[in-house]
């Protein structure tokens, strides 16, 4: 990094040079997206959040508040967007022109892109030619086309509206793993986000070195930014952006999802991630390694993936069902189908696992019952 510059508003931004360009970044999804937006603002760049009209009005009048644990500080530190160097704006999806941005970030779950207004904006994103990064557990169809040897036509049934992705150029889309865990406290207004697990975003490179360099610059700026929380030394804020050369790094979450999150789904009621993983640790280990081996067969490197023991240790403290399981229990008609995607990709490689097939069947049954009610 170059010289660190202290800003009058209390944030500190690492600069590569005095004429370092500010990026304008469009983020679809203001809940999880506001976490990345905060890091973007802290590093001196600008962000526009796409959300419902009433929520956009709240962001524009009051800004965003992100609460997160920071090493060496007691409790949670509140970061207010108005105190940061970058500018935050918010808008409903109608009328937004993505061609005026340097980067588009898709920070919604896959079924949400079929919502009225959002689906039309997504079409404009595809037509704009602006490089786009999806932060999702569910790799979108254009990204899957970057994996050699996959029959993506066979995978279209995993998506709620696969035609939405027809116009995207795979070379302009990359994937970022949503590893940090954050939620909106139910008692708070929708401009407040609380970070439970401040891990890093892991993004794969773009096909274009130029677009990858933009991600690398964001990575560098976010790493160099410092926050003045008041009456204290400047502090480093967790949740970094890490850019990886391997396109398989963001797929490392698949093994965790299949060993834990989706196995929370049971015939009658949901179980916690802790119970799904540790109720039969050897079965969980088998599923985990099977999915990792599948990703390696696709072209991944063993170094791209987290050891099972590390995941199992983290899962021991996850005392609630996964968000997918909770959504099904609450009557959701659609969820992200990573379970089905993994099963279909495995079938293309002549592989199947009874535990995976059972999980896919349970999710199918819950969705069928929910849609019939």
C-alpha positions in Angstrom: 0.0 0.0 0.0 1.0 3.6 -0.4 0.8 6.2 2.3 -2.1 6.1 4.6 -4.2 9.2 4.6 -6.3 10.3 7.6 -9.6 11.8 6.6 -11.4 14.6 8.4 -14.6 12.6 8.8 -12.9 10.0 11.1 -12.1 7.2 8.6 -8.7 6.4 7.3 -8.2 5.2 3.8 -5.2 3.6 2.3 -4.3 5.2 -1.0 -2.1 3.8 -3.8 -1.5 7.3 -5.2 -2.8 10.8 -4.8 -5.0 10.6 -8.0 -6.4 7.1 -7.1 -9.8 6.8 -8.7 -13.0 6.3 -6.8 -15.2 3.5 -8.0 -19.0 3.8 -8.2 -20.5 0.4 -7.3 -24.1 -0.7 -7.7 -25.3 -3.3 -5.2 -28.6 -5.2 -5.7 -29.7 -6.1 -2.2 -29.5 -3.8 0.8 -29.5 -6.3 3.7 -26.4 -8.3 3.1 -25.2 -5.8 0.6 -25.0 -3.0 3.2 -22.1 -4.9 4.8 -20.0 -4.8 1.6 -21.2 -1.2 1.0 -19.8 -0.2 4.4 -16.4 -1.6 3.5 -16.5 0.1 0.2 -17.4 3.5 1.8 -14.7 3.0 4.4 -12.1 2.5 1.7 -13.1 5.7 -0.1 -15.4 4.4 -2.9 -19.1 5.1 -3.5 -22.0 2.6 -3.3 -25.6 2.6 -4.4 -28.0 0.1 -2.8 -31.0 -1.3 -4.6 -33.9 -2.0 -2.3 -37.6 -1.3 -1.7 -38.7 2.3 -2.1 -39.4 2.8 1.6 -36.1 1.2 2.6 -34.3 3.4 0.1 -35.8 6.5 1.6 -34.6 5.4 5.0 -31.0 4.8 3.8 -31.0 8.2 2.0 -32.2 10.1 5.0 -30.5 8.2 7.9 -27.7 6.3 6.2 -26.7 2.8 7.2 -25.5 1.4 10.5 -23.4 -1.8 10.7 -22.6 -3.3 14.0 -19.7 -5.7 14.3 -17.2 -7.1 16.7 -13.7 -5.6 16.4 -10.7 -7.1 18.0 -9.6 -5.2 21.1 -12.9 -3.4 21.5 -15.7 -4.4 23.9 -19.1 -5.2 22.6 -20.1 -4.2 19.1 -18.7 -1.2 17.2 -21.3 0.8 15.2 -20.2 2.1 11.9 -22.3 4.9 10.4 -22.2 5.4 6.7 -22.3 9.2 7.2 -19.0 9.1 9.0 -17.2 7.5 6.1 -15.4 8.9 3.1 -17.4 7.3 0.3 -21.0 8.3 -0.6 -23.9 6.1 0.0 -27.1 6.3 -2.0 -30.1 4.0 -2.2 -32.8 3.5 -4.8 -35.7 1.3 -5.9 -34.9 -0.7 -9.0 -36.9 1.2 -11.5 -35.1 3.8 -13.6 -31.6 2.8 -12.4 -29.1 2.8 -15.3 -26.3 0.2 -14.4 -24.1 1.5 -17.3 -23.0 4.4 -15.2 -21.2 2.2 -12.7 -17.8 0.6 -12.6 -19.0 -2.6 -10.9 -22.4 -4.3 -10.2 -22.7 -6.5 -7.2 -25.6 -9.1 -7.0 -26.2 -9.5 -3.3 -29.6 -11.2 -3.3 -30.6 -14.8 -3.1 -31.3 -16.3 -6.6 -35.1 -16.5 -6.4 -35.3 -12.8 -5.5 -34.2 -11.7 -9.0 -37.6 -12.7 -10.3 -39.3 -10.0 -8.4 -41.0 -7.2 -10.4 -38.6 -4.3 -11.0 -35.6 -6.4 -10.0 -35.9 -8.7 -13.0 -36.0 -5.7 -15.4 -33.0 -4.1 -13.7 -31.2 -7.4 -14.0 -31.8 -7.3 -17.8 -30.4 -3.9 -18.0 -27.3 -5.1 -16.0 -26.8 -7.9 -18.6 -27.1 -5.4 -21.5 -24.8 -2.8 -19.9 -21.6 -4.8 -20.2 -20.5 -3.7 -16.7 -18.5 -6.4 -14.8 -20.7 -8.1 -12.3 -19.9 -9.9 -9.0 -22.5 -12.2 -7.5 -22.2 -12.8 -3.7 -24.1 -16.0 -3.4 -23.9 -19.6 -2.4 -25.7 -20.5 -5.6 -23.4 -19.9 -8.6 -25.4 -18.3 -11.3 -25.7 -19.9 -14.7 -23.2 -17.6 -16.5 -20.6 -18.4 -13.9 -21.2 -22.1 -14.2 -20.4 -21.7 -17.9 -16.8 -20.7 -16.9 -16.3 -24.2 -15.4 -14.9 -26.5 -18.2 -17.0 -29.5 -19.2 -20.3 -28.6 -17.4 -23.5 -29.1 -19.3 -25.2 -26.0 -18.0 -28.4 -26.7 -19.9 -28.9 -29.7 -17.7 -28.7 -27.4 -14.6 -31.3 -24.8 -15.6 -34.0 -26.6 -13.5 -32.1 -25.6 -10.4 -33.0 -21.9 -11.0 -36.4 -20.3 -10.5 -36.2 -18.3 -13.7 -33.2 -19.5 -15.7 -34.0 -17.2 -18.7 -33.0 -14.2 -16.6 -29.4 -15.2 -17.1 -29.5 -15.8 -20.8 -28.1 -12.4 -21.8 -25.1 -12.4 -19.3 -21.7 -12.8 -20.8 -19.8 -15.4 -18.6 -16.6 -13.4 -19.0 -18.3 -10.4 -17.3 -19.5 -12.4 -14.2 -17.6 -13.6 -11.2 -18.6 -15.2 -8.0 -17.9 -14.2 -4.4 -18.5 -16.5 -1.4 -20.8 -14.9 1.3 -18.8 -16.2 4.2 -19.4 -13.3 6.6 -22.6 -13.9 8.6 -24.8 -11.0 9.2 -28.5 -10.3 10.0 -31.0 -7.5 10.4 -32.0 -7.4 14.1 -35.8 -7.8 14.1 -36.4 -5.0 16.5 -34.4 -2.5 14.5 -35.1 -0.5 11.3 -34.0 -2.0 8.0 -31.0 0.2 7.7 -29.3 -1.6 10.6 -27.2 -4.7 10.1 -25.4 -6.8 12.7 -22.4 -9.0 11.9 -22.3 -12.3 13.7 -19.2 -13.8 12.1 -16.8 -11.2 10.6 -15.0 -13.5 8.1 -13.8 -12.4 4.6 -15.5 -12.3 1.2 -13.7 -14.6 -1.2 -14.0 -13.6 -4.8 -12.8 -15.4 -7.9 -11.0 -13.5 -10.6 -12.8 -12.2 -13.7 -11.9 -13.6 -17.1 -10.5 -10.2 -18.0 -7.3 -9.1 -16.2 -8.5 -5.5 -16.4 -11.7 -6.3 -14.4 -9.7 -8.5 -12.0 -7.3 -5.5 -11.4 -10.3 -3.5 -10.3 -11.2 -6.1 -7.7 -7.6 -6.3 -6.6 -7.6 -2.5 -6.1 -10.7 -2.8 -4.0 -9.1 -5.6 -2.0 -6.1 -3.4 -1.4 -8.1 -0.3 -0.5 -10.4 -2.2 1.9 -7.3 -3.8 3.5 -5.7 -0.5 4.1 -8.7 1.4 5.5 -8.8 2.2 9.2 -11.7 3.5 11.4 -11.6 6.0 14.1 -14.3 4.7 16.6 -13.8 7.8 18.8 -11.4 8.4 21.7 -9.2 5.5 20.5 -6.4 4.6 18.1 -7.4 4.0 14.6 -8.6 0.4 14.3 -8.6 -2.2 11.5 -12.1 -3.3 10.6 -12.7 -7.0 9.9 -14.4 -8.5 6.8 -12.0 -8.0 4.0 -12.3 -8.8 0.3 -9.9 -11.5 -0.9 -9.5 -12.1 -4.7 -8.4 -15.5 -5.8 -7.1 -16.8 -9.1 -8.9 -20.1 -8.8 -12.6 -20.0 -9.9 -13.3 -22.8 -7.5 -12.5 -21.0 -4.3 -16.1 -19.6 -3.9 -17.4 -23.2 -4.3 -15.7 -24.3 -1.1 -19.0 -23.4 0.7 -20.8 -26.3 -1.1 -19.3 -28.9 1.2 -20.4 -27.0 4.2 -23.9 -26.4 2.9 -24.4 -30.1 2.0 -22.9 -31.5 5.2 -24.8 -29.0 7.5 -27.2 -26.4 6.2 -29.3 -28.5 3.9 -29.2 -31.5 6.2 -31.1 -29.4 8.7 -34.1 -30.2 6.6 -36.0 -33.1 8.1 -39.4 -34.7 7.2 -41.4 -33.1 10.0 -39.3 -30.4 11.7 -36.0 -28.8 11.2 -32.8 -29.5 13.3 -29.9 -27.2 14.1 -26.7 -27.1 12.0 -24.9 -28.4 15.1 -27.2 -31.4 15.3 -27.1 -32.0 11.5 -23.2 -32.1 11.6 -22.5 -33.7 15.0 -25.5 -36.0 15.3 -23.6 -38.4 13.0 -20.2 -37.0 12.6 -18.9 -39.8 10.3 -21.9 -39.3 7.9 -21.2 -35.6 7.9 -17.5 -36.2 7.2 -18.5 -38.5 4.3 -20.8 -36.0 2.7 -18.2 -33.2 3.1 -15.4 -35.1 1.5 -17.6 -36.4 -1.3 -18.6 -32.8 -2.2 -14.9 -31.6 -2.0 -13.9 -34.5 -4.2 -16.6 -33.5 -6.7 -15.2 -29.9 -6.8 -11.7 -31.3 -7.3 -13.0 -33.4 -10.2 -14.4 -30.2 -11.8 -10.9 -28.7 -11.7 -10.5 -27.3 -8.1 -7.3 -27.7 -6.1 -7.4 -29.4 -2.6 -5.9 -26.2 -1.2 -9.1 -24.3 -2.2 -11.2 -26.1 0.4 -11.5 -25.9 4.2 -10.5 -29.1 6.2 -13.6 -30.9 7.6 -12.3 -30.7 11.1 -12.2 -26.9 11.0 -15.8 -26.7 9.6 -17.1 -29.3 12.2 -15.5 -27.2 15.0 -17.3 -24.1 13.7 -20.6 -26.0 13.3 -20.5 -27.1 17.0 -21.7 -23.6 18.0 -24.4 -23.2 15.4 -27.4 -24.0 17.6 -30.1 -22.9 15.1 -31.4 -24.4 11.8 -29.9 -22.9 8.6 -31.6 -20.0 6.9 -32.8 -22.4 4.1 -34.4 -24.7 6.6 -36.0 -21.8 8.5 -37.4 -20.4 5.2 -39.0 -23.8 4.4 -40.4 -24.1 7.8 -41.9 -20.7 7.5 -43.7 -21.6 4.2 -41.3 -20.4 1.5 -42.2 -21.3 -2.0 -38.7 -21.0 -3.3 -35.2 -21.2 -1.9 -31.7 -21.4 -3.4 -31.2 -25.0 -4.6 -27.5 -25.7 -4.1 -28.5 -29.2 -3.0 -30.1 -30.0 -6.4 -27.3 -28.3 -8.2 -24.6 -30.4 -6.5 -26.6 -33.6 -7.2 -27.1 -32.8 -10.9 -23.4 -31.8 -11.4 -22.4 -35.0 -9.7 -24.6 -37.0 -12.0 -22.8 -35.5 -15.0 -19.7 -37.1 -13.5 -21.4 -40.5 -12.9 -21.6 -39.9 -9.1 -24.4 -40.1 -6.6 -24.6 -40.3 -2.8 -27.7 -41.6 -1.0 -27.5 -38.9 1.7 -27.5 -36.2 -1.0 -30.4 -37.7 -2.8 -32.4 -37.9 0.5 -31.7 -34.3 1.2 -32.8 -33.2 -2.3 -36.0 -35.2 -1.9 -36.8 -33.7 1.5 -36.3 -30.1 0.1 -38.6 -31.0 -2.8 -41.2 -32.3 -0.5 -41.2 -29.2 1.7 -41.4 -26.9 -1.3 -44.3 -29.0 -2.8 -46.3 -28.8 0.5 -45.6 -25.1 0.9 -46.8 -24.3 -2.7 -50.0 -26.4 -2.2 -50.9 -24.5 1.0 
